[in-house]
Amino acid sequence: MSASQLVLGVKLRDDARFDNFHGDRNAAAAARLREACEHPSPVPVVAVCGDADTGKSHLLQAVCHLAEQREQTAVCVSMEELLPFGPQALAGLENQSVICLDDLDLIAGLESWEEAVFHLYNRVNDYGSLMVVSLSEVPGGLPFLLPDLVSRLRHGLTIQLGINRDDDRLRILMARAEQRGLVLGDDVAAFILRRAPRKLADLLAMLDRLDENSLRAQRRLTIPFVKSVMGW
């Protein structure tokens, strides 16, 4: 399978856009990223850094949606999915206007992959494209082997995300429920937050489960109904 087949097969989530990236904690960071995409600087790379539960993947897909709205070509690649195909899978990505590499830290310590990303960076720079990567930490805090790659990433724009607080998690939960057409009262949302796992992805997966059961049973989301579905 070629890189182009891999990349073009990646489907963007329709709900991963800048206008539905909720929560105050990282609102300024998201706005800064959007500004960098709308008014790119001479630096061809933006590093979005943060823990696994901060919305990095959402933002990278939002970057691609924005590029498409601006009639640019864009791809978003999960490094985890790309790893089995080898570094050659990165060939040709520079032909896109915007290239997003999610979870780039997964290649730290893999010399052939680091070299491939370094050469991709150089081609992106030559083509005048924009590369946006997500990392679990700032570039200098990761165990990359190739100093030149770290240097390029550090000299780009670095945007750091923070862990969502409870009030942010509540806003995200309420906004996602509204987006799905679910009526979620404040008391029910607060109850879910008290019982739900801390990880945002798990919380939203729980909302999906509640939505499915609500539709099947034709029931509103009440605290007793949530208790029965979740076994609490």
N, C-alpha and C positions, 0 to 999 in steps of 0.2 A: 504494500500500500504506500503510495507516495505521500509526501508532506502535504501537498495541496489537497489530496483527498481527505487526509486526516483533518486538516484545519477547516476546510470548507464544510465538513460534516458536523462541526461543533455548532450546536444551536443555542443562540442567546436566550436566556430567560426573559420573557416579556416584562416580568415584574422587577427586573434588575435595572433600574434607571435612576438618574439623579433625582428626579422629582418624587420618587418614593423611597429614598434613602432616609429613614426617619431616625429621630433621636438627636438631642442637642449636643451630646458629647463630641461627636465627630462631624457635626454640621459644617464647621469652619474648614476642616480638612477636606471634606467633599467639595465645598465651594472653591477651595484653592486648586483642587485637582481639575475641576471643570474649567476654571479660568486658564489653567495651563494647557488644556486641550483646545480651548477656543482661541487662545492667543499664545501659541507655542513660542518658547524662547529658543535661542540658538542651541541650547543643550538638548540632545535628542533622546534623553531618557528621564523618566520619572519613576522613583521607587516609592511604592506605597507600603509602609511598614507597620506591623502590628500583630497581635496574637491571633489565634485561629478564629476567635469569635467576634471580630471587630468589623466584619463586612467588607473585607478586601476583595473577595470574589465578586460581590455585588457591584463594587465600584469599578472593577476592571470591565465587567460586562456593560456597565453604564457608559464607560468611555467608548466602547464599540457602538452602542446605540446612538450616542451623540455624534460619532463620526459618520454613521450612516445617515443621520438627519442632515448632516452637512454635505452629503453626497460624496463622502470619502469611502474608500475601501478600508475594511478593518477585520482583524481576526483576534480571537481570544483563545489561547491555548493553555490547557491544564498540563503542567510539567509532569504531574503524576501519571497522566494518561499517555504522555508522549515518551516517557523514559524507555519503555520496552522496545521502541522502534529505533533507538540509537540517535546520536547527535546529528546524523545526516538529515533527520526529519526537520531540522531548522532551515534547510536550504530553501531559498526562494521567498522566505517570509518578508524580506525587505521590499518586495514589490507592492506590499500593502501600504496604505497611508498611515495606518495605526496598527501596531503589533503589541498585543497584551500577553505577557507570560505570567501565568498565575502560579504561585508557590515556587518561585525560582530558587529558594533556599534548598530545595530538594536535590539540586545538583552540586551543592557545596561539597568539595572533597572529591568530586568526580572530574578528573583532569580533562578528559576528552570532551566532556560536556561543557566545562568552563571555557575551554578554548573555542568551542563552537559558538557559545553565546557571545564571547568577546569578538569574534569575527562577524557575527550577526550585528552586533552593536556598530562596528565600523562600517558595515554595508548600509545600515540604517542611516548613519550619519552622512554617508556619501549620497544616498538617495534623497535626503531631506525628509525622511519619514520620522515618526514618533514612536518610541518604544516605552511602554508602561509595564513595570514588573511589580509583583507583590512579594514581600519578604517577611519572615517572622520577626526579624530584627533589622536594625540599620545595617547597611552593608559591612561596615567595619567590625561588627559584632558577630559575624558569621564565619565559619571555618573554610572560607574559600582558599584555594591553593594558588590561584593566579593573581598576583598583585596588580597586574594591569587591568583585570576585570574589576577588582575592588575599586581601583582608582577611578575608572569610568563611572561606576555606579555612584561613588561618593561625590563626584563632581556634577552629577545630575541634580535634579530637584528631588529632595526627600520629603515625603509627607508621612507623618506619624499618626496612627490611630490609637485611641485609648479604649479600654474595656468599658462596655456600656454599663451605666449605673442602673439601679432598679427603676427610676423614673423614665429612663430611656427605654428600657425593656418593656415597660408598660405602654409607652407611646407606640412602640413598634408593634406590639401585640394588638393594640386597638386599631392601628392603621391597617394591619394585615387583615384583621377581621372585617373591617369596613370594606376593604378591597374585595373580599370574597362575598360580600353581601350578608355577612353574619351580624346579628344584633347582639352585641356583647356589652352588658351593663358594667358599670364601674365596679360593683360588688363582686360580680363573677370574675372579671379580669383580675382584681386584687386577690381573689381566692386562688385562681390558677397560678398566679405568680408566687404565692406563698408555698405552693405544693410542687411546682414544676422544677425541673433541673435548671441549674444556672446557665447552661449553655444555650445560647440563643437559637441555634439550629434545632436543638431538641424541643425547645419551647414552641417554635413554629411548626415543627412536625406534629406536636401534640394538638395544635390548633387545626391542622389538616385532618387529624383523626376525629376530632370533635365535630368538625364540619361534615364529614362523611356520615357520621352517626346521626347528626341532627337532621340531615336530609333523608336518611333512610327511615328514621323514626317519626319524621315530621314534628320534631320537638324543638322548642326554643332552648337556647343555652342558659340553663338555670344552674344554681349550685348543686341541687340534688341530681340533675341530669349529668353534670360534669363528674360528680362523684361516682355515679353508676357506670359511666363509660370508662373512666380511668381506674376504677377499683379502689378509690380512696376512702 
